[in-house]
Amino acid sequence: MKTNSGSLLVVDDDQNILEAMADYLRSLGHRTETSLTCLDAIERLKEFPFQVVVCDVNLPDQDGFQLLEWVKENSPETAVIMLTGFGTIESAVEAIRLGAFEYLTKPVIDEELSLTIERCLEQRQVVEENKSLKAQLDQRFGLANIVGQDYKMQKMFDLIESVADTRTTVLILGENGTGKTMTARAIHQLSDRCSKPFVEVACGALPDTLLESELFGHKAGAFTGATHDKIGKFLQADGGTLFLDEIATSSPSLQVKLLRVLQDREFEAVGDNKTHSVDIRLILATNQNLEEMVAKGEFRQDLYYRINVITLTQPALRERISDIPLLIEHYLKIYNEQVGKSIKGFDASAVQAMLKYSWPGNVRELINVIERSVVLTKGDYIRIHDLPEQIRQEQSFLASSSNRVGNASLKSALANPERQIIIEALEANGWNRQNTAKALGINRTTLYKKMKKYEIDFEKQLMH
């Protein structure tokens, strides 16, 4: 039973054969048109994008191979099935080489033609589904998914677009939650490697021994528990992109191996002597200051210079507060769809509170806040009381601080918080002044002076 119908163009200079094939294909449910010459077929193809062309090799004006070449150049999504009454292996090979889907010899059996067309249409459907999936990936992981109009983000976008289609190693710097993984995926999606694997490894999530095996693979018996061969992430990412997050946590021995892979694109699995070669694009990320780590001897200098070719700095959310309304709008739409709600937005007081909040968790924290608010809010708008307590508390603290300061000087405004910090540190250290001074990063004499200045006394504190 036929499961797929398509639009077909049948080309043959024999009127009887042409009509017989067309009638048969129409009986199967295909929209079928006919043409007697190569030039007429080309004109038909210019007017309508047929899914399949069934074409005889011998035509009165030009041969079918010329029509095949025209289709491959001007309508590459159209499949071509070649027919001939003088089939030879050489002509069949030539047809396939030029891009024909299939090469059939006359007289063509109806069922053979039907099955061939069915395979053409199924393959076309798979190609279209792949294109659709690719478009969805671009939408989900592409540059358009990274929201930001702040000049720091615009500079980052320009750099991403400049380096995406190269093999150059990229180092992404930024605090936790700023979206380093999203940036790495965007680089991959914009590159010519986008159809190949994107493999991510969180280096900080695994101990050194397991991380080495995870990256390079291992042979059975290489260590206790290695009961079978394992393919590592480097081989899994061959032809694509390997993203190593939290690279600063890697051990010195692993850093040596990483340096070699970066230089030679070669490595051996744990417990194996066989050398593997890979073609990968390496992207690394860290929230640490690698330059300082190199100065302290905590990160290899040669590896640092090898990975510090192109550096992208992901700005913290507090450094681009003008993007917060854009992010709110973007993720509100996403979570409205996911949760099945139609919340219209955040009201002015909620937006103001979010603009003034410090966002220690960066964009990741903002996304979580928006999701939480959408789930819990019962009205049309999300209001300040719908926000998490930490945002409301910071808003209240800022407001009360503003009231307290009034016309006072900055020096007097800062005095009370400093006094409170010293009291809390003393209490945490059992009022041991030496330990308290050490915890505060000041010497004991300075602590005594500040305690005297702020009239901090153990007995007085007990009276409160």
Secondary structure, DSSP 8 states (H G I E B T S, - for coil): ------EEEEE-S-HHHHHHHHHHHHHTT-EEEEESSHHHHHHHHHHS--SEEEEES--SSS-HHHHHHHHHHH-TTSEEEEEESS--HHHHHHHHHTT-SEEEESS--HHHHHHHHHHHHHHHHHHHHHHHHHHHHHHHHSGGGS---SHHHHHHHHHHHHHTTS---EEEE--TTS-HHHHHHHHHHHSTTTTS-EEEEEGGGS-HHHHHHHHH-B-TTSSTT--S-B--HHHHTTTSEEEEESGGG--HHHHHHHHHHHHHSEEE-BT---EEE---EEEEEESS-HHHHHHTTSS-HHHHHHH-SEEEE---GGG-GGGHHHHHHHHHHHHHHHHT----EE-HHHHHHHHHS--TTHHHHHHHHHHHHHHH--SSEE-GGGS-HHHHHHHHHHHHHHHHHTT--HHHHHHHHHHHHHHHHHHHTTT-HHHHHHHHTS-HHHHHHHHHHTT--HHHHHH-
